[in-house]
Structures are given as structure tokens and as C-alpha cells.
Amino acid sequence: MAKKTSRCVPWLVYVLNQTLPATDIIVGKRDLSGRHIKLVDGSCVKQHGPKGETLRIHMCYDLTLGRMDEVLVTDHHTAESFQPFAISPGDIYIADAGFGKGINLEYIVSRQADALLRMTPNNVSLAEDPKGHKKINMAQKLDTCKGVIDFTCYVHTKHRKYVPVRIIASRLPEDKIEAALVRKKRKAQKHQSTLKNETLIYAQWVILMTSLDESYSAEELLSLYRARWQIELLFKRIKQFFKVTKIKAATVQHSIALVLLWLIAWSVTERDVIAAEAYLLSKNADMNRFSPWAMSNFFFHRFKALVCCLWLFCFGYDVDLINIYDRLKNHKSARFNQFAQFSFGRLWVLSS
């Protein structure tokens, strides 16, 4: 059975992409002239056991159409990058700091698209010239009273190559700064490492790098990046309701098939939730009284009940009982079912 399930991976990928939810809701206030905004993110799922493999779920969400564009499941060797996705020319791709590297920005630009990525200065190399001779010290750049910083420079990609990039940095509110500093100190204490002054400075800012020009203001791009939270909510719903955090230890292909089955269940559930919300909107219902989490939970358990009912009807009842008997035959009990014994003896007498 495990081998048959593993061979179903291409078919499961096709089914998943066919069942991904879609709506006709157009978001955003700016006229993008047909350009779509794509949110890209990834999450990990680990197998049970100390030697369990780690799988990575890659998702690309079309914020303009309000639908999931692509979903991929790979092993842990495939890092967070844009290469697994089919990059559409002209679209704008938004991702978090895990994707914030010069090589990823260059890849998007080479596909005639644009990128808006959060970055950590410790993971990138910035320079004032295309040769990379005059390095930029971001800690000094951020040592200012300004709330927003916007400048252009060059970012290192690979093989000493630098490409043009625009850097936008926005200072966090005071309460957010305190929370960020507490997280950094707690993480350093956990790993028994020493915090650098630069790390404490970077924690007070949201730093973005983009290939978009000055026709997009810094405020617009910062507001656009905040929309990335939509895909974070998707991962949260998947892991909270469907418990896709740890799976049974098996081969990588079998685990990929299992995760794909869970994602198909999630996509069907999301389609039902979207249809329910569209119905409520058509009836002018007060949407503040309906929790999206409760709706997702309800439709998931409804789908689960339907699958269980279909399973009972599609599989032979006698075969299912035989499997149950095989599991119960080693459990000894002093209980004696006289009615079953009498019925069996009566049937034997009548048949003879």
C-alpha cells in the first residue's frame, strides 16, 4: 500500500491544483495594470521519531485574485527559494526574510517580474557601487531619528556579482520594539550566544529590499508587505485544524503523498468556506458575527464525516470486519457472549 501511495504523488499534485480555492475578489487600492501580487512562503512538517525526515511545504498565494496559485511539497534539501515556482512575468512577488537574499531577487528580475522581500542585513552584502568595493554599514544607516529610510544601492548575488536594489526601512512602534528585543534576548539565552549591537538595532526595524522603482512610494510598499500576513494565516489554519505538524515515519515519497492528501482536504474545506462567505454576503449578513476559524473547523469536520461515510459504503463490510478481527484476536477477555454462541449453534443446527 505504501508503494502504491508513493506512486500517486503526480496525480495528487494535479488534484490539489485543481481543487485550490478561488474567488473573484480583487484586493488593493492601487491600479497595478494587470499585475498580480503573489505571496510566497514555506513551512516544515516533521516525521515522528528521532530520525524522522523533514518535509517542506511551499505555497504561492495570488493576493490579487484571492486564491492559492501553487502548492509544492519537497524534502528538506529544497531550501526556501523561488525556483520551485513558475514565475509569471510582470507579477510582484512578496516573501519574508527567509527569501531575502540577493540571489532570489536576481532570479525574480531575470524572469521579468519584481520582488518585495524582507531582509536581515546580516545575511546580505550591500554596496554603493556595482563592483562591491564600497560596502554599506546598515547599522550606521539605521542610526537615525527618521521613521522611514529609502535609498538605492547594489546587493551581492553570487560570484562577486552585484545587482541594483532599493532598500526601504521602517522603524517599529515602541511596543513592537520592546517585544522584538525580548524575543532576540530570549533566543540568544536559549542558544547561549552573545547578542551583537547590530542585531539589537536591526530588531527595531522592518527592512525591505525590492526591484520596484520610485513610482511606488515607500508607504505603499510597506503597506503591500503587510498583506503577506494572509499566507501566514493559511499555514496557521492548516496546522491548527488539520494537525499537519508531525506525520508517521515513512519514505519521503509516502510522506509527501500524505501531506498532499491533507492539503487536498484543506483546499476542499477552503472552497466551502469561501462559498459560505459569498452566500452570507449576498444576504447582507453581518460578517463580524461569523468567525472564519469556526467556519473552517465546521466545514473540515463536515468533510471528514463525508469521507468516513463514503469509506464505509465503498469498502466491503465483511472485509472490514475481518481486519477488525485480526486486530482484536490477541486481546483475551473472560467475557462470554452467550447470545452469539446460541445464535451460531442454532444456525448450525438449522443448516444441518
Secondary structure by P-SEA (a helix, b strand, c coil): caaaaaaaaaaaaaaaaaacccccccccccccccbbbbbbbbbbbbcccccbbbbbbbbbbccccccccbbbbbccccccccccccccccbbbbbccccccaaaaaaaaaacbbbbbbbbcccbbbbccccccccccccccccccccbbbbbbbbbccccbbbbbbbbbbbccaaaaaaaaaaaaaaaaaacccccaaaaaaaacccccccccccccaaaaaaaaaacaaaaaaaaaaaacccccccccccaaaaaaaaaaaaaaaaaaaaaaaaaaaaaaaaccccccccaaaaaaaaaaaaaaaaaaaaaaaccaaaaaaaaaaaccccccccccaaaaaaaaaaaaaac
